[in-house]
C-alpha cells in the first residue's frame, strides 16, 4: 500500500523555519531548549500572528522575552 505524500504549504514551511530561528534566539538568550520549544508551542497563535505581521525572528524573540 503506498502513501500519498502531502506537500507542505510554502507558508507553513516558512513559519516553521521562522519559529526555529526564534527558538535558537531563545536558547542563545539562556533558555533551555525544551522550555523554548514549549513556549513556542504554548504561544503558537501569538507567534503565528507576529510572523504574518512581518516581524523578524529577532523582533519576535525580543517581544517574547520582555
C-alpha positions as CSV (number, residue, x, y, z in Angstrom):
1,X,0.0,0.0,0.0
2,X,1.6,3.3,-1.0
3,X,1.0,6.6,0.8
4,X,0.4,9.8,-1.0
5,X,3.0,12.4,0.0
6,X,1.4,15.5,1.2
7,X,3.5,18.6,0.5
8,X,3.5,21.3,3.0
9,X,2.2,24.7,2.1
10,X,5.1,27.2,1.4
11,X,3.7,29.5,4.2
12,X,3.8,26.6,6.6
13,X,7.4,25.8,5.7
14,X,8.4,29.5,6.1
15,X,6.5,29.7,9.5
16,X,8.3,26.5,10.8
17,X,11.7,27.9,9.7
18,X,10.8,31.3,11.4
19,X,9.9,29.5,14.6
20,X,13.1,27.6,14.5
21,X,15.0,30.8,14.3
22,X,13.0,32.2,17.2
23,X,13.8,29.1,19.2
24,X,17.5,29.5,18.6
25,X,17.4,33.1,19.8
26,X,15.7,31.9,23.0
27,X,18.4,29.4,23.5
28,X,21.1,32.0,22.9
29,X,19.4,34.2,25.5
30,X,19.8,31.4,28.0
31,X,16.5,29.4,27.8
32,X,16.8,25.6,27.9
33,X,15.8,24.2,24.5
34,X,12.9,22.3,26.0
35,X,11.4,25.4,27.6
36,X,11.9,27.4,24.4
37,X,10.1,24.7,22.4
38,X,7.3,24.5,25.0
39,X,6.9,28.3,24.9
40,X,6.6,28.3,21.1
41,X,4.0,25.5,21.3
42,X,2.1,27.4,24.0
43,X,2.2,30.7,22.2
44,X,1.8,29.3,18.7
45,X,-1.2,31.6,17.8
46,X,0.6,34.8,19.0
47,X,3.8,33.8,17.3
48,X,1.9,33.0,14.1
49,X,0.3,36.4,14.2
50,X,3.7,38.0,14.5
51,X,5.0,36.0,11.6
52,X,2.2,37.1,9.3
53,X,2.6,40.7,10.6
54,X,6.1,40.6,9.1
55,X,8.1,40.7,12.3
56,X,11.6,39.2,12.1
57,X,12.5,36.3,14.4
58,X,14.7,38.8,16.3
59,X,11.8,41.2,16.9
60,X,9.5,38.3,17.9
61,X,12.1,37.0,20.4
62,X,12.6,40.5,21.9
63,X,8.8,40.8,22.3
64,X,8.6,37.4,24.0
65,X,11.5,38.0,26.3
66,X,10.1,41.2,27.7
